[in-house]
Every structure is written in structure tokens, then in C-alpha cells.
Amino acid sequence: MLSEKALKEFMSPSAGEMFGRVVKLLGSDHIMVHCSDGITRVGRIRGKLKRKIWIREGDIVLIAPWDFKSSERCDILWRYTVAQVDQLKNNGQIAPEL
């Protein structure tokens, strides 16, 4: 079972995944995300994360664009804690302005 405690683990992006910042909560498990490639997409919270991890505006998340409509839609795979975001910025994996 996934919970806030499980976020202590660190998940790095694999091929086709990228970082994004939550811009707006749209409801019904959908979130507007500004991605690291400069595109704003509508993200869907995967069932694995739904109701187990709270996602708020301004959080840094790991996303995977869909195979179709990749410039419009994505799946939310993971939410990073503040300490993890600082670590990512220090390692240069994430842009400071994201």
C-alpha cells in the first residue's frame, strides 16, 4: 500500500518521463501540470496514487505523456517531497525555475 511514508523512497525518471509542477487541481483526479518541456498538460492521477497521496498546487511531480495526445495529456506517476525537490535541484536534474 502506498502512503506518505512511502514517499521517502526516491523515484527517478526513466525514458519518456519528465518532471512537472502542479498548476491547478481540476477535480475528478485531473490536474493541470506545467511540464519541464514547457508544455502545460492535463494530468490524470493513476489509481495507485489516488486517495493515498495528497497532491497540492505547486508540488513537483513525475509525469509520463500519453502515447496519443502527448502534447495535451499525461499520467501522474509520483509526487516528490520538499527535501527530494531540493536534492533534485542540487544535482541539476531539475531546473531551479520549475
C-alpha positions in Angstrom: 0.0 0.0 0.0 1.3 3.4 -0.9 1.2 6.2 1.6 3.0 9.4 2.6 5.7 7.3 4.3 6.4 5.5 1.0 7.4 8.9 -0.5 10.7 8.6 1.4 11.7 6.4 -1.4 13.2 8.2 -4.4 11.9 7.6 -7.9 13.9 9.0 -10.8 12.6 9.5 -14.3 13.1 6.8 -16.9 12.7 7.1 -20.7 9.7 9.1 -21.8 9.1 10.6 -18.3 9.7 14.1 -17.1 9.2 16.5 -14.2 6.3 18.9 -13.8 4.8 21.4 -11.4 1.2 21.2 -10.4 -0.6 24.4 -11.6 -4.2 23.7 -10.8 -6.4 21.0 -9.4 -9.2 20.4 -11.8 -11.2 17.8 -9.9 -12.1 14.2 -10.6 -8.5 13.1 -10.3 -7.3 15.5 -13.0 -4.6 18.1 -12.6 -3.1 20.8 -14.8 0.7 20.3 -14.9 3.4 22.6 -16.4 6.0 20.2 -17.6 9.8 20.6 -17.9 9.5 20.7 -21.7 7.4 23.9 -21.5 4.1 22.4 -22.3 1.1 22.6 -20.0 -0.8 19.2 -19.9 -3.8 17.8 -18.2 -2.6 15.0 -16.0 -4.6 12.1 -14.5 -3.7 10.7 -11.1 -3.0 7.0 -11.5 -5.2 4.6 -9.5 -2.1 3.6 -7.5 -1.7 7.1 -6.1 -5.4 8.1 -5.9 -6.6 8.7 -2.4 -3.3 7.6 -0.9 -1.0 10.6 -1.6 -2.3 14.1 -1.5 -1.2 16.3 -4.3 -1.4 20.1 -3.9 -0.8 23.1 -6.2 2.9 23.8 -6.5 4.1 20.2 -5.9 6.7 18.7 -8.2 5.5 15.5 -9.8 6.8 12.9 -12.2 4.7 12.6 -15.3 4.5 10.3 -18.4 2.9 11.8 -21.5 0.4 9.6 -23.2 1.3 7.8 -26.5 -1.5 9.7 -28.2 -2.3 13.4 -27.5 1.1 13.6 -25.9 1.1 17.4 -26.0 -2.2 17.5 -24.1 -2.4 14.6 -21.7 -0.2 12.8 -19.2 -0.3 10.4 -16.2 0.9 11.5 -12.8 3.4 8.8 -11.6 4.9 10.3 -8.4 4.9 13.3 -6.1 8.2 14.5 -4.6 8.7 15.8 -1.1 10.3 19.2 -0.5 13.6 17.5 0.5 13.6 15.4 -2.6 13.0 18.5 -4.8 15.9 20.3 -3.1 18.1 17.2 -3.8 17.0 17.2 -7.5 17.8 20.9 -7.9 21.2 20.5 -6.3 22.0 17.6 -8.6 21.0 19.6 -11.6 18.3 17.1 -12.6 15.5 19.7 -12.4 15.6 23.4 -13.4 15.6 25.8 -10.5 12.6 27.8 -12.0 10.4 24.7 -12.2 
